[in-house]
Amino acid sequence: MTAVIRPLLLLLLVLAGLHLLPAAHAQVVVYRLEFKHQDGFNVDYYTGGYLAAPLLGGTGNFILTAIENGRRVLDASPGSGTYFLARSGDKRYNVVSATIGNGADSTANGSYVAFGEAKRTVNIVTPTGTYKIKLATVLKGESIAADDENGEVKFNGTVGTADFSDLTLYFEEGLTEEYNNDGFSLEETATRLTRLLRWRGFANPDATDEDPDTGTGTGTGTGTGTGTGTGTRTGTGSNTTTSANP
């Protein structure tokens, strides 16, 4: 896979039309991402994944999936960006605006923009209360990315990448309900989503990375056994045999 999918995504999600209840800032919303490649070259780009974000907006955590040389891989990309409410006449929208490539180690550049009309009102039940929010269930947009790869020629003779993809985000009502019912933080939600993708066969492309499901167990067992048997056989005459097994 080229470096296009390696940079951290600097993203901020703003969910519009929410009741501004201070206690709800700790709650989360989950969207499923879907990328559909339209044009470009020399790139195994993202195919999908999840976005977890604070219910009322803030820094979002992205767990993105791709196919690298036929292998299912995932990248976890926490980030920050822009969250805003757009309005046109009587219509309100939720908007995701993101960029990639900010960072000294990044050679990639690009941007994501997706939006949807906030029509759906849902109840979010948490251990501390119930919150009614209005949000977009589908956000549609585009992803544009390019990478000069520092002019490095790859083993197959390629150099540089470019990609144009359609981007769609779908509100995951079931996962959002489950994680809020359990009172999960944003980080716990991202861990659960990563675990979900691993169960579906996706793995981190770096073999040295630790699986969040990995656990360590130690067991100690001690056993002691003692047996004693005594037998006496007496027959006709003067032959007597005795055996003992301590």
Order of alpha helices (4+ residues) and beta strands (2+ residues): beta-beta-beta-beta-beta-beta-beta-beta-beta-beta-beta-beta-beta-alpha-alpha-beta-beta
